[in-house]
Amino acid sequence: MYLIGERINGMFKDVREAIQTKNESFIKDLVLKQIESGADALDISVGPSVTDPIEAMEWIVTTVRKISDITLAIDTTKYDVMEKGISMAGVSKGIINSVVAEEKEVDRYVDLAKKYNSKIIGLTMTQKGVPKTSLERVELAAFLMNKFQENNILPEEIFIDSIILPLNVAQDQCYEVLETISQIKILTNPPCRTILGLSNVSQKCSNRSIINRTFLSMAISRGLDSVIMDVNDQELVNEMVTAEMLLNRQIYCENYLSAYKKKNF
């Protein structure tokens, strides 16, 4: 599983305050803790509340780069902020998060991905919103895959996000997302990666932890191979490792959880 740590996001109050006060030590601590927990990449979002998102993105990426060259998923809907973040992440060290399935949007973000040899996350949605059925999502996934591959972006550099919505407002969509993941994996050979922003499924729900853990296991069984999540949640990581082991993606041993942790150091 390709793990992307979710914590450096201005939607979190503590991160928002760190951005406002330029608290480098707080951000650096988040970076190190997520790396220690096995993150392969870190999601970077300045959030919607900053007055100058370009300056905020520049400050965060500069802060991260003082202590690590880990891959950064630049998470923004604003092209100029994305360009600043991806350019500072470095060649082959960035992930564009993310691109909606609209021709004009895909074209300009593909150019950015090619310029910096970045990976790219495509969303199975348009400007009109998120489709209700797995069939509609898969059609958008196919459109994205065709556009990316026409531009010589390799399948292993492509992530397709089936977009999980909160359980408390769109319960029926959980099943549709699982179906979409299964079908996306057979669109190309070799397949692209599938990805989810896991915490969205439990947003504003009670029992968030068990909802996240259960849905992650279900998604892994359908072919999910990348996730944006709280990598510091040890129970969640243990659930992921166990699910992959039961699906024969990890080698079993009596101390398989400890073995997984050691493998990441």
Backbone torsions as a table, in degrees:
resi	resn	phi	psi	omega
1	MET	NA	131.2	176.7
2	TYR	-89.1	113.1	-173.3
3	LEU	-99.3	128.0	175.8
4	ILE	-116.7	117.8	-179.5
5	GLY	-71.5	136.3	-172.1
6	GLU	-97.4	-4.7	-162.2
7	ARG	-77.3	-20.9	-178.9
8	ILE	-88.0	77.4	-174.0
9	ASN	-141.2	125.5	-178.3
10	GLY	-64.2	-6.0	174.2
11	MET	-72.6	-24.0	174.5
12	PHE	-79.1	134.5	-176.0
13	LYS	-58.7	-43.2	-176.7
14	ASP	-66.8	-35.9	177.9
15	VAL	-71.0	-41.5	177.7
16	ARG	-57.3	-43.8	179.0
17	GLU	-66.3	-37.3	178.6
18	ALA	-64.5	-38.6	177.9
19	ILE	-65.5	-43.7	-177.6
20	GLN	-65.4	-34.4	-176.9
21	THR	-100.3	1.4	-178.0
22	LYS	55.5	49.8	-178.2
23	ASN	-87.1	87.5	-176.9
24	GLU	-62.3	-41.0	-175.6
25	SER	-63.2	-34.8	179.2
26	PHE	-66.6	-46.1	179.6
27	ILE	-64.4	-43.6	179.7
28	LYS	-60.7	-38.2	178.5
29	ASP	-63.8	-40.9	176.7
30	LEU	-63.3	-39.8	178.6
31	VAL	-60.4	-52.5	-175.1
32	LEU	-65.4	-40.0	-179.9
33	LYS	-64.6	-38.9	-179.8
34	GLN	-71.5	-37.8	176.6
35	ILE	-64.6	-43.6	178.9
36	GLU	-61.7	-28.1	-179.2
37	SER	-86.6	1.4	173.6
38	GLY	103.6	12.7	180.0
39	ALA	-63.5	134.4	174.1
40	ASP	-87.6	-24.1	180.0
41	ALA	-153.8	164.4	178.1
42	LEU	-123.0	132.2	174.4
43	ASP	-79.2	134.9	-178.2
44	ILE	-124.0	114.0	178.2
45	SER	-136.0	131.4	179.6
46	VAL	-83.9	-11.8	-179.9
47	GLY	81.3	173.6	-173.5
48	PRO	-87.9	-5.9	-169.2
49	SER	-95.5	-9.1	-176.8
50	VAL	-75.8	147.4	-178.5
51	THR	-79.5	-29.6	179.9
52	ASP	-130.3	86.5	-174.6
53	PRO	-64.1	-30.4	177.9
54	ILE	-66.0	-46.3	179.4
55	GLU	-64.2	-39.1	-179.7
56	ALA	-66.1	-41.3	178.4
57	MET	-63.8	-43.5	179.0
58	GLU	-59.4	-43.1	-178.9
59	TRP	-64.9	-45.0	-178.3
60	ILE	-64.3	-50.0	-177.3
61	VAL	-62.3	-40.8	176.9
62	THR	-59.9	-42.1	179.6
63	THR	-63.2	-45.6	179.2
64	VAL	-62.3	-44.2	-175.8
65	ARG	-68.7	-13.6	175.7
66	LYS	-69.7	-21.3	-176.2
67	ILE	-127.5	-10.0	-176.9
68	SER	-157.3	148.6	174.1
69	ASP	-106.9	22.5	179.1
70	ILE	-57.5	149.3	177.3
71	THR	-61.3	140.1	-178.5
72	LEU	-118.6	128.1	173.9
73	ALA	-93.5	107.4	-177.0
74	ILE	-82.4	114.8	-168.1
75	ASP	-109.8	99.6	-179.8
76	THR	-161.4	154.4	175.6
77	THR	-96.3	-2.4	-176.1
78	LYS	-101.1	122.7	-174.7
79	TYR	-61.2	-42.5	-177.1
80	ASP	-66.9	-33.9	176.7
81	VAL	-70.5	-40.9	177.1
82	MET	-59.9	-46.0	-178.6
83	GLU	-60.8	-42.0	178.6
84	LYS	-63.1	-47.3	-177.4
85	GLY	-65.7	-45.3	-178.4
86	ILE	-66.2	-39.2	179.8
87	SER	-65.4	-34.7	-179.2
88	MET	-82.8	-24.1	177.6
89	ALA	-63.9	-33.6	177.5
90	GLY	104.3	157.8	179.7
91	VAL	-61.3	128.6	-179.8
92	SER	68.6	9.4	-178.4
93	LYS	-118.0	16.1	-178.5
94	GLY	-127.1	153.1	171.8
95	ILE	-126.8	126.0	177.5
96	ILE	-80.8	114.2	-178.7
97	ASN	-124.8	90.2	24.6
98	SER	-166.6	-179.4	-173.4
99	VAL	-130.4	127.0	176.8
100	VAL	-78.4	159.9	-175.1
101	ALA	-82.5	64.0	176.1
102	GLU	-125.6	134.6	-171.8
103	GLU	-55.0	-48.4	-177.7
104	LYS	-63.6	-40.9	179.9
105	GLU	-65.4	-45.7	-180.0
106	VAL	-60.0	-44.6	-176.3
107	ASP	-59.2	-45.7	-176.1
108	ARG	-75.5	-32.0	177.8
109	TYR	-76.3	-30.0	174.2
110	VAL	-61.7	-42.7	178.2
111	ASP	-59.1	-40.2	179.1
112	LEU	-67.6	-41.5	179.3
113	ALA	-62.3	-41.9	-179.7
114	LYS	-68.5	-37.2	-179.0
115	LYS	-62.5	-39.8	-176.0
116	TYR	-111.2	12.3	-179.6
117	ASN	50.9	46.1	-176.8
118	SER	-92.2	151.5	167.6
119	LYS	-75.7	166.9	-173.7
120	ILE	-145.3	137.2	177.3
121	ILE	-105.1	121.7	176.2
122	GLY	-102.1	136.4	-179.4
123	LEU	-98.2	135.2	177.2
124	THR	-83.1	64.8	177.1
125	MET	-156.1	163.9	175.0
126	THR	-119.9	-175.8	177.5
127	GLN	-63.4	-19.5	179.1
128	LYS	-78.4	-17.6	178.3
129	GLY	130.7	-168.2	-177.3
130	VAL	-91.4	128.6	177.8
131	PRO	-61.7	157.1	-178.6
132	LYS	-91.2	-21.1	-175.0
133	THR	-115.2	156.5	177.1
134	SER	-65.4	-34.7	179.2
135	LEU	-59.0	-45.3	179.4
136	GLU	-66.1	-39.0	178.1
137	ARG	-63.6	-43.8	-178.8
138	VAL	-64.9	-37.1	177.0
139	GLU	-60.6	-41.4	177.9
140	LEU	-69.4	-36.8	176.6
141	ALA	-61.4	-42.3	178.9
142	ALA	-63.7	-40.9	176.7
143	PHE	-59.6	-47.1	-179.8
144	LEU	-62.2	-45.2	-179.2
145	MET	-61.1	-42.7	178.9
146	ASN	-61.8	-45.1	-179.0
147	LYS	-64.7	-43.7	-178.8
148	PHE	-65.2	-44.7	-176.8
149	GLN	-72.7	-28.8	173.0
150	GLU	-60.5	-26.6	-179.1
151	ASN	-101.2	20.2	173.4
152	ASN	63.2	29.4	170.8
153	ILE	-89.4	122.7	-173.6
154	LEU	-72.0	149.5	-179.8
155	PRO	-52.6	-38.9	-178.7
156	GLU	-70.6	-10.5	176.8
157	GLU	-99.4	3.8	-176.6
158	ILE	-112.0	131.2	172.1
159	PHE	-116.1	134.2	174.4
160	ILE	-113.6	123.6	-178.3
161	ASP	-100.2	117.3	-179.3
162	SER	-79.3	-6.1	172.7
163	ILE	63.0	92.3	174.3
164	ILE	-84.4	133.4	178.5
165	LEU	-101.3	162.1	-178.7
166	PRO	-59.9	135.4	-178.5
167	LEU	-57.7	-35.7	-173.4
168	ASN	-75.8	-10.2	177.6
169	VAL	-121.1	-13.8	-176.4
170	ALA	-147.7	59.0	-175.1
171	GLN	-58.6	-37.5	-177.6
172	ASP	-66.9	-19.3	-176.5
173	GLN	-75.8	-18.2	177.9
174	CYS	-59.7	-46.9	179.3
175	TYR	-64.7	-41.9	-179.0
176	GLU	-61.5	-37.5	178.5
177	VAL	-66.6	-43.0	178.6
178	LEU	-61.7	-41.9	177.5
179	GLU	-63.0	-40.2	-179.7
180	THR	-62.9	-44.8	179.7
181	ILE	-57.4	-46.2	-179.1
182	SER	-58.3	-43.2	-175.0
183	GLN	-77.2	-32.1	178.3
184	ILE	-61.8	-35.8	-176.2
185	LYS	-64.9	-16.1	179.9
186	ILE	-108.8	10.4	-179.8
187	LEU	-71.3	-36.8	-177.1
188	THR	-135.9	159.7	175.8
189	ASN	-133.2	110.0	4.1
190	PRO	-72.4	157.9	-177.3
191	PRO	-76.5	157.8	171.0
192	CYS	-77.5	177.2	174.8
193	ARG	-89.6	148.3	172.3
194	THR	-106.3	147.7	-174.5
195	ILE	-145.0	152.0	173.5
196	LEU	-139.8	147.8	165.9
197	GLY	-89.0	94.1	-165.6
198	LEU	-60.4	-42.6	-172.3
199	SER	-64.4	-16.8	178.3
200	ASN	-61.1	-31.7	-174.8
201	VAL	-64.5	-28.3	-176.2
202	SER	-109.4	10.0	-176.8
203	GLN	-55.8	127.1	179.6
204	LYS	60.4	25.2	174.6
205	CYS	-105.0	155.7	167.2
206	SER	-81.0	166.3	-179.9
207	ASN	56.3	41.4	-174.9
208	ARG	-59.1	-41.3	-174.5
209	SER	-60.9	-48.1	-177.6
210	ILE	-70.4	-31.9	176.0
211	ILE	-64.3	-46.9	179.4
212	ASN	-60.5	-46.4	-177.1
213	ARG	-64.3	-44.0	-177.4
214	THR	-67.2	-44.6	-178.3
215	PHE	-67.3	-35.2	177.9
216	LEU	-61.3	-45.4	178.9
217	SER	-62.2	-41.7	178.7
218	MET	-62.7	-41.9	-178.7
219	ALA	-68.8	-38.0	177.6
220	ILE	-61.0	-39.1	-179.7
221	SER	-66.2	-19.9	178.4
222	ARG	-94.0	-4.8	177.2
223	GLY	117.3	6.4	177.0
224	LEU	-61.5	131.6	179.9
225	ASP	-131.1	10.5	172.9
226	SER	-153.0	145.8	-177.5
227	VAL	-150.6	141.2	170.8
228	ILE	-97.4	116.8	-173.2
229	MET	-157.4	177.0	176.0
230	ASP	-81.4	96.1	-177.0
231	VAL	-71.5	-11.9	177.1
232	ASN	-84.2	-6.3	176.2
233	ASP	-81.6	97.3	-172.1
234	GLN	-63.4	-36.3	178.1
235	GLU	-63.9	-38.4	178.7
236	LEU	-65.9	-44.1	177.4
237	VAL	-62.7	-42.6	178.8
238	ASN	-60.8	-39.9	177.6
239	GLU	-61.5	-43.1	179.8
240	MET	-62.3	-48.5	-178.7
241	VAL	-61.9	-41.6	-179.4
242	THR	-65.9	-43.1	178.7
243	ALA	-60.6	-43.6	179.8
244	GLU	-67.0	-36.0	177.6
245	MET	-65.2	-43.5	179.6
246	LEU	-65.8	-24.9	177.2
247	LEU	-92.3	10.0	176.3
248	ASN	68.2	27.1	175.0
249	ARG	-95.1	-16.3	174.8
250	GLN	-123.8	145.7	179.1
251	ILE	-78.5	130.9	-179.6
252	TYR	-76.2	139.3	166.0
253	CYS	-150.9	167.5	-175.7
254	GLU	-60.0	-34.5	-179.0
255	ASN	-110.5	48.0	-172.6
256	TYR	-63.3	-31.3	179.1
257	LEU	-68.3	-43.7	177.2
258	SER	-65.5	-37.6	179.6
259	ALA	-63.5	-39.3	178.4
260	TYR	-63.8	-44.0	-178.7
261	LYS	-63.6	-41.6	180.0
262	LYS	-64.9	-33.3	-178.8
263	LYS	-62.8	-24.4	-176.2
264	ASN	-90.9	9.5	178.6
265	PHE	-121.2	NA	NA
